[in-house]
Amino acid sequence: MLISRFIEMLFSRLHRPAFLLSTVLLVAVIPLVGYEFVEGFEYESNETTNIWLRISHSCAAVLLVFLCLLWLPVLNSLLRRARSSRWARYQILNEKRLHRWIGYLLVIFTLGHGASQLQYYTTLDIPFTDALLGTESDLVRSMRSTMYEFVTEDESIDVVDQWVKAGRTEAMFHEQIRPIMKDDCTKCHSTTSTQTYAIQSLPLVTYDEVVSLSYSGVQSRQFRINATGLLLFLLFILIGVTSIPVMRKRVYHHFESLHRLGYWSLPLLLLHVPQWYWLAPVGVLLLWDWSVQRLSAQHYCKGELKRLDEQTIKLVVSANFKQAIHAGDYVKVRIPEVSKTEWHAFSIVSYDEGLLTLKINVAGDWTHKLMALGDYVECILSLRGPYSSPASQSRHSKKRLLIAGGIGITPYWHWLNTKYCANTQLIWVVKDMDRLEWLKSVLLEKERSEISIYITQGENAELPKWLEGLSGVDIKIGRPCWATLAEAFSTADVGDCYLCGPKAMMTEAGKSFRRYRWHVFKESF
């Protein structure tokens, strides 16, 4: 049964360019991750190398790949440009879902890297705390443990230790330490070394080079690596735990604050292990996206909040956007009176003559605080955007079906008043008759689209008089059967299906229309 379902799902998606493209990218990423894992596992430096050190290096190599991929799905400025292009309809994956799953993998490999590295320290001949905290100078500790097999005489270690304790004098260095470095260390640590696992970035030829690796405690290289590693470990675990859907809903304000700390992972990583060739491109993209978002932000905008009903708020903002706004775009809003740090994304209902209109559904702590401000309130707020959502791609479709549940109509509201409204059908599922007032202006003025409205409650309620005799609008009482609708809509050519609303509705409707080879896009931002 499971095999037959999998085959059915596979064949239902093979025609989709987005599915094929994502498959190609997945096939390309898996060998890259596998190669990095094997390359790290084959690490061999000296006789202390064991299975724990190999696992640690393997996990670290894979972590760098995932860190690079982690940021790409959340670069809003880059995504806007991608979704505004003609390639927009070839949406590979849900960006947030991709970002979340890469984050979970990042946490798993972080646990693997950290646990195996700590276990490796227990196998060394020096105390665990000395290895972890770098209580002994980097140079002496390495000569006693990981580099011991390359030391020609045990007395050499004592000489180096005495030199460090005596204050690292330059005269003693040239007289006693430099010959030891030449015999024991520079065969690996030099720019001309030919050793397989030589670290040429740590040459030990000059006085300053040797002194730089002779510190202990907080000044040591070992302490810096382990301290930043532990900070990264805690950071990734905290972000990962608060990103779980259940935790995110309960503590969204903590989730958002901790996610901002993710930007510190790049400098911490460069202090932990300086892998510039992996992190530099990601850092440039992050800096570019960060700059664009802040340059496009509008602060001290005047807004008017009006309560429409017990679950809905209308927000009208005086704004001046430099970028063109497309139907389906959304903005991020921060209202200091509610929270000085939280930004929330909302679809644009309309933008006309400098007035931006949003409709907000009361669902969480932030929106409940917003509702508590009053029935009609003036406020000062900040805006970022506009950004493109999956609904923005609808303008590239030749035939489109819009499916909305409740407040999920907002991404399509602005869209229904544009020139792209032809060859469009809308299905809107609402709770009661009162919500019909939302689309009154659209229904009265725009009759080019076929609109079906399903009212799930209020069987005995009467339809508003303004709906009488209105062509192109079909109102039904009850919940839609998505399997039946998908079959009916697929009698002619199939097209693109856009979904926005409750998760259960989008899942059921999406599954039904995919069976008939519709291209399904779920609203998520």
SEMI-589802 format. One record per residue: residue in three letters; x, y, z of N, C-alpha, C in turn. Coordinates in pm, whole numbers, plus 50000, padded with zeros to 5 digits. Layout:
BEGIN
AlaXYZXYZXYZ...
% end
This chain:
BEGIN
Met500834988050000500005000050000500875012650000Leu501905012950086502785024550093503555026549964Ile503975015349902504735016249777503855021749666Ser502605017149659501695021849555501395036749571Arg501255041349698501025055649722502235063949682Phe503425058649712504635065949676504765067149525Ile504465056149453504545056449306503525066149249Glu502305066249308501265075649263501705090049284Met502295092849402502765106349432503885110349338Leu504805100949310505935103949223505465107449083Phe504575099349026504105101948890503235114548883Ser502555117848993501725129948992502565142548992Arg503855141349029504715153049039505795153748932Leu505975142848857507045142648759506895153348652His505665157548626505435167648522505755181648570Arg505965183148699506165196648755507615200748742Pro507895211848672509285216548659509945219048793Ala509175224248890509745227149021510215214349090Phe509415203549076509795190849138511045185249073Leu511115185948940512295180948871513535189148907Leu513375202348915514515210848948515005208249091Ser514065206749185514465203949322515135190449334Thr514695180749254515325167549254516755168249205Val516975176049098518325177749045519245184149149Leu518745194449218519555201149320519835191849438Leu518845183649475519035174149584520095163849548Val520045159149423521045149549376522435155749376Ala522515168749355523815175649354524325178049497Val523415180749592523835183949729524255171449805Ile523535160349786523835148049861525275143349837Pro525765142749711527175138849692528155148749757Leu527825161649757528695171649819528795169149970Val527645166750035527645163850178528405150850205Gly528165140750120528845127950137530355129250121Tyr530765137050022532205139049999532845145950118Glu532205156350170532755163550285532825154450408Phe531825145850425531835136850540532985126850530Val533145120850413534225111050394535585117650405Glu535725129550347536985136950353537365139950499Gly536365143850578536645146450719536955133750797Phe536295122750761536505110150833537885104350805Glu538445107350692539775102150658540905110450719Tyr540555120150802541565128550867542555119950945Glu543845122650928544905115350996546065124851018Ser546355127651146547455136851174548565130451255Asn548215122451353549225116251439548625104351509Glu549365098651602548925086251667547735088251760Thr547415100651797546245102951882544945103051803Thr545035103251670543825103151587543065090051608Asn541795091151646540955079351667539575081651607Ile538655072351633537325073051574536585085651617Trp536795090351741536095102151789536555114751716Leu537855115751692538365127351619537915127151474Arg537835115251417537365114051278535895118351265Ile535065113851359533655117751357533525132851376Ser534335138351466534295152751489534625160451363His535665156351291536045163151168534995161251058Ser534395149451051533345146950951532145156050974Cys531685156651099530535165151130530845179851105Ala532085184051137532465197951115532445201450966Ala532925192250882532945194850738531535196050682Val530615187350729529215187950682528525200550735Leu528875204650857528285216750915528535228950828Leu529715230050771530015241650687529125241950563Val528845230250506527945229550389526545234150428Phe526035228850540524685232450583524585247050623Leu525635252550680525625266750717525495275650594Cys526165271750487526065279550363524665278750304Leu524065266650309522725264950253521645270950342Leu521925271650474520915276150570520415290150542Trp521295299050499520935313150485520185316250355Leu520405308150251519845311450120518325312850120Pro517565303950188516095305250182515525317150257Val516335324450333515795335650412516365349050368Leu517015349450253517505362150200516345368750125Asn515545376750197514305382150141514525390750017Ser515575398750017515835407249902516175399049778Leu516935388449798517285379549687516055372049638Leu515205367549732513995360249694513035369249616Arg512965381949653512075391049581512495392149435Arg513785393249411514265394249273514025381249197Ala514175370049265513935357149201512465355349167Arg511575359349259510155357549236509575367749140Ser510305378449114509845388349019510255384848876Ser511075374748860511575370948728510615360948662Arg510905357748539510055348348466510235333948515Trp511255331948600511485318648656510725316848787Ala509895326348823509255326348954508375313948976Arg507695309448872506755298448891507465285048912Tyr508775284848889509525272548913510025272449057Gln509105274649147509445274749289509935260949329Ile511135260449385511745247649415511095241249537Leu511155247849647510595242849771510055254449852Asn509255251149952508835261350047510075266150122Glu510415279150105511685284150159511775282450310Lys510695285350380510735284150526510915269750570Arg510215260650501510345246550537511755241650509Leu512325245950396513695242150363514665247550468His514485260150506515345266250607515225258850741Arg514005254950776513785248150904514455234450906Trp514325226650798514895213350796516425213650788Ile516955223250717518425224750718518895228250858Gly518105236550928518435240151066518435228051158Tyr517445219051140517405206951223518625198151196Leu519005196751070520205189051036521455195551096Leu521455208851096522585216151154522725212951303Val521585212451374521615209251517522135195051539Ile521685185551456522115171551471523625170251453Phe524165176451349525605175451326526405183851426Thr525785194251481526445201751589526605192951712Leu525555185451744525635176051857526715165651831Gly526755160351707527755150351674529165155651684His529375167851632530715173851634531155176851778Gly530275183251856530645187051993530875174952083Ala529965165152078530075153452165531325145152133Ser531595143052005532765134951966534075142151998Gln534095155551985535315163052017535605162252168Leu534575163552251534765162452395535205148252434Gln534625138352366535035124552394536485122252353Tyr536915128752246538315127552202539275132952307Tyr538895143952373539765149652477539985139852592Thr539005131252618539165121552728540165110652694Thr540495108952566541445098552526542885103352525Leu543125116352548544485121652548545185118652681Asp546495119652682547285116552801547315128052901Ile546675139052869546635150452962545235151453021Pro545065157953136543725159253198542725165753102Phe541475161653115540405166653028540265181753039Thr540295187053161540135201453179541295209253118Asp542505203553120543645210253058543445211452907Ala542905200652845542665200852701541525210252665Leu540495210552751539315218752721539595233552742Leu540245237052852540435251152888541785256752848Gly542655248352795543965253152753544775258652868Thr544755251552984545485256553101546995256653080Glu547455248352986548865248352950549015254952815Ser550165261052788550335268252662550095258952542Asp549595264552432549285256752313550475248352268Leu551645254352269552835247852217553225235852304Val553285237952435553685227152526552635216152529Arg551355219952535550295209952539550325200952416Ser550465206952297550495198952174551715189752169Met552855194452223554055186052224553885174352321Arg553095176152427552875165352522551805155452475Ser550905159852386549775151352348549725148452199Thr549055156852122548775153651981550015153051893Met551055160851926552275161151844553445153451908Tyr553125145552011554195139152087555075130052000Glu554465123151902555235113751820556275120651733Phe556115133951714557085141151631558215147551713Val558105146651845559135152251933560295142451945Thr561485147051915562645137951913563095134052053Glu563035143452149563465140652286562475146652386Asp562205139052494561295143952596561815156652662Glu563135157752673563725169552735563385182252659Ser563095181152530562745192852449561475199452499Ile560525191252546559275196652597559535204852722Asp560405199752810560725206952934561425220152904Val562295220152802563005232452766562015243052717Val561075239052631560075248452581559195253652695Asp558825244652789558005248652903558745258752991Gln560025256553012560825265953091560935279453023Trp561095279252890561185291952814559905300052829Val558745293352820557455300152836557335306152976Lys557675298253078557545303053216558555313953249Ala559685314053176560725324053202560425337453133Gly559345338353058558965351052996559205351852848Arg559555340552783559705339952637560765349952585Thr561905349652641562965358952597563445355352457Glu563765365552380564205363252242565585356852237Ala566455360252334567805354452336567725339252358Met566905334952454566755320752482566105313552364Phe565225320852294564585314852177565615311052072His566495320652035567495317851931568515307451977Glu568775306852107569805297752157569285283552175Gln568055281952227567575268652261566285264352189Ile565355273652173564035269952120564035268251969Arg564705277051897564685276351751565215262951699Pro566325257351755566765244151709565715233251732Ile564985234151844563935224151871562815225351768Met562425237751737561385239951636561805234251501Lys563075236151469563585231451340563565216351333Asp563915209651444563975195051444562595188651456Asp561695194851534560435188151568559175193751502Cys559165206751471557895213151433557805217851288Thr558865223851236558755230251105558635220350991Lys558875207451017558665197650911557185196550874Cys556325200350967554885200850938554375215150927His554785223551024554255237051032555205247050966Ser555135247450834555905257350758555285258650621Thr555555269650557554955272150425555505262950316Thr556635256250346557225247150246557015232550281Ser556205229850383556005216050426555275207950320Thr555675195350307555035186150211554295174850282Gln554175175950414553425165850489551965165950445Thr551345154350442549975153150391548985161850468Tyr549075161650601548155169350683548855180950753Ala549875186350687550595197750744549695210050748Ile549805217550857549055230050870550015241450837Gln550065245050710551035255050666550685268950715Ser549455270750764549065283850815549615286350956Leu550305276451013550905278051146552425276051139Pro553125284251064554575282751057555215286251191Leu556265278751227556955280851355558435283051329Val558715293851255560105296751217560625308851293Thr559905319751293560375332051356559975332551502Tyr560555341851573560285343751716558805347251740Asp558275356751662556885360951680555905349651653Glu556195341151554555305330051522555245320051637Val556355317251698556385307751810555715313651933Val555975326451959555365333052075553835332952064Ser553315334851943551865335351925551165322451966Leu551905311251971551335298352011551835293752146Ser552335302952224552905299152354552065303852471Tyr550875309152444550035314252552549145303252608Ser548665305352728547785295852794546525302952843Gly545545294952890544305300552943543505307952837Val542905319152877542035326652786542785332452666Gln544125333552675544905338752564545315327952466Ser545045315452498545505304552413544575302052295Arg545145296352192544365292752073543365281852109Gln543765272452194542895261452234541665266552306Phe541845275952398540705281552471539765288752375Arg540325296552282539495303752186538645294152103Ile539255283352056538525273751973537415266952053Asn537745262452174536755255452255535655264652307Ala536025276852347535025286252399534025290152290Thr534535293652172533625297152062532815285152017Gly533425273052025532685260951991531515258552085Leu531735260452215530665258752312529575269352294Leu529975281652263528985292152238528135288852116Leu528785284152010528055280351889527115268651917Phe527605259151996526785247552032525505252052104Leu525645260552205524475265552279523565273852190Leu524165281952103523385290552014522525282251919Phe523125272151855522385263851760521305255651830Ile521585250851951520585243052024519395251852062Leu519655263852113518575272952151517715276752030Ile518385280151920517635283851799516835272051748Gly517445260051751516755248051702515535244651785Val515645245351918514525242052006513375251951990Thr513695264951984512635275051971512055275551829Ser512665268451734512155268151597511135256951576Ile511055247751671510025237351662508655244151661Pro507765240551568506485247551554505745250151684Val505695240251775504975241851901505615252851985Met506945252651995507655262552074507575276352009Arg507635276551878507585289451807506275296651833Lys505165289351835503875295551861503765300752004Arg504355293452097504225297152238505145308752276Val506335308752221507325319052261507875325852136Tyr506995331552055507435337351928508435348751951His508225356852055509115368152079510525363252112His510635352152186511945346452213512545340152087Phe511685333752008512125327751883512765338151792Glu512105349551778512615359851688513915365951741Ser513985368251871515205374051930516385364551918Leu516155351751944517235341951934517675340051789His516725341151697517095339851555518025351051511Arg517835362951567518735373951532520165371051578Leu520295363451687521635359751735522355350751635Gly521585344851542522205336351441523225343651356Tyr523075356851344524065364551267525455363851332Trp525495361651463526775360851533527485347751507Ser526805338151445527455325351418528625326851321Leu528525336351227529615337951129530905342751195Pro530905353851271532155357751337532655347351437Leu531735340551506532155330151600532805318551526Leu532275315251409532855304351330534245307951280Leu534435320451242535755324751196536765324551311Leu536305326751434537195325451549537405310751586His536385302651560536475288351593537425281151497Val537095281351371537955275651266537825284751144Pro538845292251110538745302151000538685295750862Gln537485291950818537285286150686536695296850593Trp537525305950549537075317250469536425313050337Tyr536975302550276536485298850143535035294050147Trp534555289350263533145285550276532285297450320Leu532775305150414531925315050480531915328750414Ala532945332050336533025345350275531835348150182Pro531485339050088530325341850001529025343750078Val528835335450183527625336550264527605349950338Gly528765353850391528855366550461528535378450372Val529005377950247528735388750152527235389650123Leu526595378050100525155377950071524345382950190Leu524735378850311524025383350430524165398450450Leu525375403450428525605417850443524815425650340Trp524755420550218523975427150112522485427250146Asp521955415850189520535414950222520215423750342Trp521075423750442520885431950561520855446750524Ser521755450750435521835464850395520595469050316Val520165460550222519005463750140517755465050227Gln517575455950321516395456450407516355469150490Arg517485473150542517505485050628517425497850548Leu517985497950428517885509850345516445511850294Ser515735500750274514355501750223513335503350335Ala513765502250461512835503350573512305517550587Gln511075518650628510445531650653510065532450801His510575542650867510315544251010509395556351035Tyr508795556351149507915567251193506755569451094Cys506225558451042505055559450954503785560851040Lys502865568950991501605570751063500615559951021Gly500035553451122499085542851094497785544651171Glu496725539151115495415539551180494895525351194Leu494625521351319494095508151349492595509051373Lys491855500151305490405499951321489945485551337Arg489195483051446488675469551470487455467151380Leu487525456751295486415453551207485435444051275Asp485955434151345485135424951424486025419151534Glu485555408751601486295403251715487595396351672Gln487745393351544488925385951498489755393451394Thr489325405251353489985411951242490265426551271Ile491455431051232491855445051247492265450351109Lys491855462451081492275469050958493335479450992Leu494445479050920495545488350943495825496050814Val495695509250821495985518050707497215526350742Val498235525950654499515532350683499875541950570Ser500365553750607500905563150509502335558750478Ala502565554350355503865548850319504265553450180Asn505555553050153506085556850023507115546649980Phe506715537249896507595526549853508355530449727Lys509665528149728510485530949611510365519649508Gln510095507549557509965496049468508515494349424Ala508335488649307506975486049258506345474949342Ile505055476549371504325466649448503475458249354His503655445149364502885435749283501815429349370Ala500725425349306499665418449379500235405749441Gly499915403649568500425391949640501635395049725Asp502205407049712503365410849794502945412549940Tyr503945412450027503665414750168504715424050228Val504435429250344505365437950416505535432650558Lys506615437150622506835434150763506575446750844Val505865444950956505415456351037505965455051179Arg506445466251232506815466951373506105478851435Ile505375476251541504655486851614505255487851753Pro506095497751779506785498851910505845498952029Glu504635504052010503675504452121503275490452166Val503385480852074503075466852107504335459252143Ser505375460552059506675454352085507735461752005Lys508835465152071509905472752006510825464051921Thr510725450951935511655442051864510985433051761Glu509695430251775509055420451688508605426451555Trp508915419151447508425422551312507485411451269His506335415151212505355405351166504985408251020Ala504825397450944504555398650801503055397950773Phe502565406950683501155407250645501035410050495Ser500085403350432499835405550289499255419350265Ile499595425250152499105438350115497715436850053Val496735443250114495375443150058495295453049942Ser495835465049965495845475049857496875485749889Tyr497315492349783498235503749798497835514049694Asp497295525149740496765535149648497045549149704Glu497715557249623498005571249657498695572549793Gly499675564049815500465564949937499835558850059Leu498685552450045498025545950159498095530850142Leu498685524450238498835509850239497785504050333Thr497025494150283495975487850363496325473350391Leu496235469750519496475456050563495275451450645Lys495005438450643493995432650732494655421650813Ile494475422550945495215413951037494245405151114Asn494535392151113493725382651187494315380951328Val493485381751429493955380351567494155365651597Ala495435361751616495735347551635496755344951745Gly497635354351775498685352051874498785363351975Asp499835362752057500025372852163500125386952106Trp500925388351999501155401651942499865407751889Thr499095399851815497855405051757496795407551865His496815399651973495885402252083496215415552152Lys497505418352167497905431352223497505442752131Leu497585440152000497185450251902495685453051913Met494905442451927493455443951941493115451452069Ala493905449352174493615455652304493865470652305Leu494515475952200494765490352195493485498452182Gly492435492352123491175499552112490505497551978Asp489265502651966488505501251842489075509751729Tyr489575521451763490185530151662491365537351728Val492565534851676493775540151738494725544951630Glu495365556351654496445560851568497775556851631Cys498705552551548499975547751600501125551251505Ile502335549751555503545551551475504195537951459Leu504595534551338505145521351313506265521751210Ser506925510351192507985508851092507595498050993Leu508055499850869507745490250762509025485450695Arg509035472950654510065467550566509395460750449Gly510025461650334509455455350216509265465350104Pro508485461750003507685449449995508525437249957Tyr507995425449993508605412649958507615404549876Ser508145395249800507285386749715506965373849788Ser505725369549776505275356849833504895347549717Pro504565334949745504115326049636502965331749556Ala502055339349622500925345249549501385355349445Ser502555361249464503075370949367503365364549232Gln503565351349234503905344249111502715342649019Ser501515345149072500305342648994500235350948867Arg500925362248863500855370548742501585364148624His502395353848652503085346848544502275335048490Ser501095332448551500285320848513499295324548403Lys499085315348310498095317448204496685313848251Lys496605303848338495325300048398495575297548546Arg494755303748631495025302848774493735300748853Leu493895293248962492805290849056493305295449193Leu492565304649253492925309849384492005303749488Ile492575297549590491785291349697492185297849829Ala491195303349898491475310550023490545305750132Gly491065306050254490255302750371490275314150470Gly489125320450495489035331350592489925343150555Ile490805347050648491695358450627492695355750516Gly492765342950470493665339450361493325345950228Ile492225353350224491855360550102492765372550078Thr493455377350182494205389750171495295389750061Pro496065378950038497055379449930496425381249792Tyr495165377249778494505377849647493635390249631Trp493405397249739492535409049737493055419449639His494275423449659494905433249570494995427749429Trp495225414849420495405408349290494125408849207Leu492975407449272491695407349199491365420949137Asn492075431349180491835444749125492895448849023Thr493585439248966494635442248869494245437248732Lys495105440448636494845436548497495015421548475Tyr495605414548576495855400248561494655391848601Cys493515398248622492355391348678491705381648578Ala491955383048450491345374248351491855359948367Asn491035350348319491375336148327491645331748471Thr490805336748561491005334148703489715329348767Gln489845319648856488715315148935489115315549082Leu488175319649166488435321149308487465312549388Ile488025305049484487225297549580487565303049718Trp486555308049787486775313949919485895306950021Val486525301450123485815294450230485795303650352Val484595307450398484475316650512483535310650616Lys483635316250736482865310950848481415315450846Asp481175328350816479805333450823479585344150716Met478345348950707477945358750606478625372250623Asp478965375650746479525388950772480805391350692Arg481575380850670482845382450599482655386050451Leu481445384250399481195387550258481395402450231Glu481215410550334481405425050318482835428350276Trp483765419650310485165422150277485365423750126Leu484675415250049484865415349904483785423149830Lys483025431149903481905438149840482365446749723Ser483405454649742483865463449635484355455449515Val485015444249539485525435949430484365429249356Leu483415423849431482305416749369481415426149288Leu481255438449333480385447849263481055453749139Glu482365455349144483055462249036483765452848940Lys484145441048985484905431848902484105419148880Glu483665417148756482895405148727483575396748620Arg484895398748604485605391048503486005377248556Ser486065375648689486465363048749485245355048793Glu485385341948791484355333248846484685331048993Ile483755334349080484005333849224482995324549290Ser483525314849366482685305649444482985307949591Ile481945310249669482105312949811481375302049891Tyr482095295549981481515285250067481415290750210Ile480205290750263479965295750399479735283650489Thr480635281550583480595269350664479585269850777Gln479135281750817478125282950923477035292750878Gly475895292050946474805301350915473905296350805Glu473405283650819472555277750715471255285650694Asn470745291750800469445298650791469595313650765Ala470835318250752471035332650731470685336550588Glu470225348950573469865353950441471055361150378Leu471135359850246472215366550174471975381550171Pro473025389550174472875404150163472185407750031Lys471385418450034470645422349914471545426549800Trp472725431949833473605436649726474165425249641Leu473985412649687474445401149610473395396149510Glu472185400849524471115395949437471365400049292Gly471265390149203471435392649061472865395049017Leu473795392849104475205395149070475735383248992Ser476245385748872476715374848787478155371048824Gly478485358448797479845353648819480165349948962Val479145350249051479365347149193478425335849234Asp478975325149287478185313649330478425311649479Ile477365312849560477485311649705476805298749750Lys477555290749826477045277949875477245277050025Ile476335269450090476415267250234477045253550258Gly478045253150345478715240550375480185240950334Arg480885230050363482305229150331482505222750194Pro483505227350119483735221749987484355207849995Cys484035199549896484715186549880485825188649779Trp487055188849826488175192549740488425182249630Ala488195169749659488405159449556487435161449441Thr486165164449473485165166849369485485179549290Leu485865190149360486215202649293487425200949202Ala488425193649248489625191549167489285184249038Glu488415174449049488005167048929487225175948834Ala486325184248889485505193048806486355203648736Phe487285209448808488125219948750489125214348649Ser489325201348651490345195348564489765189448436Thr488485191848411487895186748287488505193648165Ala488875206548182489565213748074491055213648105Asp491805223048050493245223748076493505227248221Val494545221348277494915224548414495805236848413Gly495995242748530496825254748539497545255248673Asp497605267148730498295269148857497275271548967Cys497485264849082496585265949196497345272449311Tyr496795283349365497415290849475496545289549599Leu497185285849710496465282949834496915292249945Cys495955296950023496265304950142495135303250242Gly495465299150362494455297050464494935287350570Pro494015280950642494395271250744495235259950684Lys496165254950763497095244750716496375232250668Ala495345227850744494615215750707493925217350571Met493355229250548492695231750420493685231550305Met494835238150323495835238550216496385224650186Thr496565216450289497075202850268496085194450189Glu494805194750230493795186550163493555191350019Ala493395204450002493145209749868494365207449778Gly495555209749830496765207849750496925193549704Lys496655184049794496765169849758495765166249647Ser494555171649656493525168449556493875173949419Phe494355186249413494645192249282495945186849221Arg496875182749305498105176749250497825163649176Arg496805156649220496465144049153496095146149008Tyr495605158248978495235161348840496285170248771Arg497485170048828498655176648769498555191948765Trp497865197448862497915211948878499235215748945His499755227348913500925232648982500435239949107Val500745234749224500195240049349501245248449421Phe500835260449463501695269549539500985272949670Lys501635270249781501075273349912501655286449963Glu500785294950013501235307850066501965305850198Ser503175310850204503975309650326505055320150325Phe505115328450428506175338450439506385342150584
% end
